């Protein structure tokens, strides 16, 4: 659809701003889909990047992917959230050593539900405490995940899909475990969890390292796919209570600021098209 959009824009002589949300080709258990994704990226995807008047990346990782794929230097404009919707009005009331472990996402292999349940089993065993475990989300692997949780003796509260208003109370004071290995350029859930008052332990994916460098909230980043390191980080996180970020610390990701930056990029594209 991006390629069709650019062809139409060129026909009617209007500039094109392309936003890239991914940080790599699709990662999935299907080799056919992965191979098809790489083929599309290396043909149409590369042409789209080189044909747009402006290209935007939602994170530094996404920008690196675009440069490697098309030799294009993107403008990094992070995704945004409605901060007021996610920020709790009071401090978390959980206790060290009793903080819930929370997974939020589609229950599919690339989102890492199996690693999450392994982490939960290890943390509960290591702490010797009856730590609550929550899974928020639905997906084709849900039945398999429930069987695996029973096999690992992890009592899980399965919530299915929830509205943000119902997710915030679960995240507040929790440890949000993010075992995703998908090619995600940003992954909003990491930011939403921090703003909601959770500690975040995550694989190196999306905006994780940028959030860690920013000093916003309590976030630990471990190498992608290292479930043992993820469990160690989660075990350390439940043993402490970290102060949630302030409004000033997360203001840069609020939709009002992000939308303002996006509008300026659109104005620059209409005033002067990119050479070539």
C-alpha positions as CSV (number, residue, x, y, z in Angstrom):
1,X,0.0,0.0,0.0
2,X,2.9,2.4,0.6
3,X,4.2,1.8,-2.9
4,X,0.7,2.4,-4.3
5,X,0.4,5.6,-2.3
6,X,3.7,6.9,-3.6
7,X,2.8,6.1,-7.2
8,X,-0.5,8.0,-6.7
9,X,1.3,11.0,-5.0
10,X,3.8,11.2,-7.8
11,X,1.0,11.2,-10.4
12,X,-0.9,14.1,-8.8
13,X,2.4,15.8,-7.9
14,X,2.2,16.0,-4.1
15,X,5.0,15.2,-1.7
16,X,5.2,12.0,0.3
17,X,6.0,11.5,3.9
18,X,6.6,7.8,4.8
19,X,6.7,6.6,8.4
20,X,8.4,3.3,9.2
21,X,7.1,1.5,12.3
22,X,9.2,-1.6,12.0
23,X,12.9,-2.4,12.9
24,X,13.4,-5.3,10.6
25,X,11.6,-7.9,8.4
26,X,8.8,-9.8,9.9
27,X,9.8,-12.4,12.5
28,X,7.4,-15.4,12.7
29,X,7.5,-19.1,13.0
30,X,6.6,-19.4,9.3
31,X,9.7,-19.5,7.1
32,X,7.6,-18.8,4.0
33,X,6.2,-15.6,5.6
34,X,9.7,-14.5,6.8
35,X,11.2,-15.1,3.3
36,X,8.3,-13.2,1.7
37,X,8.8,-10.3,4.1
38,X,12.5,-10.0,3.3
39,X,11.7,-10.1,-0.4
40,X,9.1,-7.3,-0.1
41,X,11.5,-5.2,2.1
42,X,14.4,-5.6,-0.3
43,X,12.3,-4.6,-3.4
44,X,9.2,-2.5,-2.8
45,X,10.3,-1.5,0.7
46,X,13.7,-0.1,-0.6
47,X,12.0,1.7,-3.5
48,X,9.4,3.3,-1.1
49,X,12.2,4.6,1.2
50,X,14.2,6.1,-1.7
51,X,11.1,7.6,-3.4
52,X,9.5,9.4,-0.4
53,X,10.2,13.1,0.1
54,X,10.6,12.6,3.9
55,X,11.1,9.4,5.8
56,X,10.3,9.1,9.5
57,X,11.5,6.4,11.9
58,X,9.7,5.8,15.2
59,X,12.9,5.0,17.0
60,X,16.7,4.9,16.6
61,X,16.4,1.1,15.9
62,X,13.9,1.7,13.2
63,X,16.2,4.4,11.7
64,X,19.1,2.0,11.6
65,X,16.9,-0.6,9.8
66,X,15.9,2.0,7.2
67,X,19.5,3.1,6.6
68,X,20.7,-0.5,6.2
69,X,17.8,-1.3,3.8
70,X,17.6,1.8,1.6
71,X,20.6,4.0,2.5
72,X,18.2,6.7,3.8
73,X,18.8,8.9,6.8
74,X,15.4,9.1,8.5
75,X,14.0,11.7,10.9
76,X,13.5,10.0,14.2
77,X,10.1,10.9,15.6
78,X,9.0,8.6,18.5
79,X,5.5,7.3,18.8
80,X,3.3,9.0,21.4
81,X,0.7,8.2,24.0
82,X,-2.0,10.1,25.8
83,X,0.1,10.5,29.0
84,X,-2.9,11.6,31.1
85,X,-4.7,8.3,30.2
86,X,-1.9,6.1,31.5
87,X,-0.4,8.1,34.4
88,X,-2.0,7.0,37.7
89,X,-3.2,9.7,40.1
90,X,-1.4,8.2,43.1
91,X,1.7,6.1,43.9
92,X,1.7,2.3,43.7
93,X,0.6,0.6,46.9
94,X,2.4,-2.8,46.3
95,X,5.1,-4.1,48.6
96,X,8.7,-5.2,47.8
97,X,8.7,-8.9,47.1
98,X,5.0,-9.0,46.3
99,X,4.9,-7.1,43.1
100,X,2.8,-8.8,40.3
101,X,4.4,-10.0,37.1
102,X,2.5,-8.8,34.1
103,X,2.5,-9.7,30.4
104,X,0.6,-7.5,27.9
105,X,0.4,-8.5,24.2
106,X,-0.9,-10.9,21.7
107,X,-0.4,-14.5,22.8
108,X,1.8,-15.5,19.8
109,X,5.3,-17.0,19.7
110,X,7.2,-13.8,18.7
111,X,5.7,-11.9,21.7
112,X,7.5,-14.3,24.0
113,X,4.7,-15.8,26.1
114,X,6.7,-18.9,26.7
115,X,9.7,-17.0,28.0
116,X,7.3,-14.9,30.2
117,X,6.0,-18.1,31.9
118,X,9.5,-19.4,32.3
119,X,10.5,-16.1,34.0
120,X,7.4,-16.2,36.2
121,X,8.3,-19.8,37.3
122,X,11.9,-18.8,38.1
123,X,11.0,-15.7,40.0
124,X,8.3,-17.4,42.1
125,X,10.7,-20.2,42.9
126,X,13.6,-17.9,43.7
127,X,11.6,-15.6,45.9
128,X,9.7,-18.3,47.7
129,X,6.7,-16.0,47.5
130,X,3.2,-16.4,46.0
131,X,3.8,-13.6,43.4
132,X,0.7,-12.8,41.3
133,X,1.0,-13.4,37.6
134,X,-1.2,-11.7,35.0
135,X,-1.5,-12.2,31.3
136,X,-3.4,-9.5,29.3
137,X,-4.1,-10.4,25.8
138,X,-5.5,-13.0,23.4
139,X,-4.2,-14.9,20.4
140,X,-3.9,-18.2,18.6
141,X,-1.4,-19.6,21.2
142,X,-3.7,-19.0,24.2
143,X,-4.7,-22.6,24.8
144,X,-1.1,-23.8,24.4
145,X,0.0,-21.1,26.9
146,X,-2.5,-22.2,29.5
147,X,-1.3,-25.8,29.2
148,X,2.3,-24.6,29.5
149,X,1.5,-22.5,32.6
150,X,0.0,-25.6,34.2
151,X,3.0,-27.6,33.3
152,X,5.3,-25.1,34.9
153,X,3.0,-24.8,38.0
154,X,2.5,-21.1,37.4
155,X,-1.0,-19.9,38.5
156,X,-1.9,-17.2,36.0
157,X,-4.8,-14.8,35.9
158,X,-5.8,-14.7,32.3
159,X,-7.5,-11.4,31.4
160,X,-7.9,-11.6,27.6
161,X,-8.0,-8.2,25.8
162,X,-8.7,-5.2,28.0
163,X,-9.3,-1.5,27.5
164,X,-6.4,0.8,28.6
165,X,-8.5,1.9,31.6
166,X,-8.5,-1.6,32.9
167,X,-4.8,-2.2,32.2
168,X,-3.5,0.7,34.1
169,X,-4.5,-0.7,37.5
170,X,-2.8,-4.0,36.7
171,X,0.4,-2.2,35.6
172,X,0.6,0.2,38.5
173,X,3.2,-1.1,40.9
174,X,3.8,-4.2,38.9
175,X,6.9,-5.6,37.1
176,X,6.0,-5.6,33.4
177,X,8.0,-8.4,31.7
178,X,8.5,-7.8,27.9
179,X,10.0,-11.0,26.2
180,X,9.1,-9.9,22.7
181,X,11.5,-10.8,19.9
182,X,9.3,-9.3,17.1
183,X,10.8,-6.7,14.8
184,X,9.1,-3.8,16.6
185,X,10.3,-0.3,15.8
186,X,8.9,1.3,19.0
187,X,6.6,-1.0,21.0
188,X,4.3,1.4,22.9
189,X,3.6,-1.0,25.7
190,X,7.0,-0.4,27.2
191,X,6.3,3.4,27.5
192,X,2.7,2.8,28.7
193,X,3.9,0.5,31.4
194,X,6.5,2.9,32.7
195,X,4.0,5.8,32.7
196,X,1.5,3.6,34.5
197,X,3.9,3.1,37.3
198,X,5.4,-0.3,36.5
199,X,9.0,-1.4,36.5
200,X,9.9,-2.8,33.0
201,X,12.3,-5.7,32.4
202,X,12.6,-6.2,28.7
203,X,14.6,-7.7,25.9
204,X,16.5,-5.3,23.7
205,X,13.7,-4.5,21.3
206,X,12.1,-1.4,20.0
207,X,12.6,1.7,22.1
208,X,14.0,-0.2,25.2
209,X,17.5,1.2,25.1
210,X,16.4,4.7,24.3
211,X,14.0,4.6,27.3
212,X,16.8,3.3,29.5
213,X,19.2,6.0,28.5
214,X,16.5,8.7,29.1
215,X,16.4,7.8,32.8
216,X,12.6,7.7,32.7
217,X,11.2,5.2,35.2
218,X,12.7,1.9,36.2
219,X,13.7,-0.2,33.2
220,X,16.2,-3.0,32.8
221,X,17.2,-4.1,29.3
222,X,18.8,-7.6,28.6
223,X,20.0,-9.2,25.4
224,X,17.2,-10.5,23.2
225,X,16.3,-14.1,23.8
226,X,18.3,-14.4,27.1
227,X,15.4,-15.7,29.3
228,X,17.8,-16.4,32.2
229,X,18.9,-12.7,32.3
230,X,15.3,-11.6,32.0
231,X,14.4,-13.7,35.0
232,X,17.3,-12.3,37.0
233,X,16.2,-8.7,36.2
234,X,12.6,-9.5,37.1
235,X,13.7,-11.0,40.4
236,X,15.7,-7.8,41.3
237,X,12.8,-5.6,40.2
238,X,10.2,-7.3,42.5
239,X,12.4,-6.7,45.5
240,X,12.2,-3.0,45.3
241,X,9.7,-0.2,44.7
242,X,10.7,2.4,42.2
243,X,9.1,5.8,41.9
244,X,7.0,6.2,38.7
245,X,8.1,9.0,36.3
246,X,6.9,12.5,36.6
247,X,4.8,14.2,34.0
248,X,7.7,16.4,33.0
249,X,9.9,13.3,32.4
250,X,7.4,11.8,29.9
251,X,6.1,15.0,28.3
252,X,8.2,14.5,25.1
253,X,6.1,11.3,24.3
254,X,2.7,13.0,24.9
255,X,0.6,13.1,21.7
256,X,0.4,16.9,21.8
257,X,4.2,17.2,21.5
258,X,4.5,14.4,19.0
259,X,1.7,15.7,16.8
260,X,3.3,19.2,16.8
261,X,6.6,17.8,15.6
262,X,4.8,15.7,12.9
263,X,3.0,18.8,11.6
264,X,6.3,20.6,11.3
265,X,7.7,17.7,9.2
266,X,4.7,17.8,6.9
267,X,5.1,21.6,6.4
268,X,8.8,21.1,5.5
269,X,7.8,18.4,3.0
270,X,5.3,20.7,1.3
271,X,7.6,23.7,1.2
272,X,10.7,22.0,-0.2
273,X,10.8,18.5,-1.6
274,X,13.8,16.3,-1.0
275,X,16.4,16.3,-3.8
276,X,16.1,13.4,-6.2
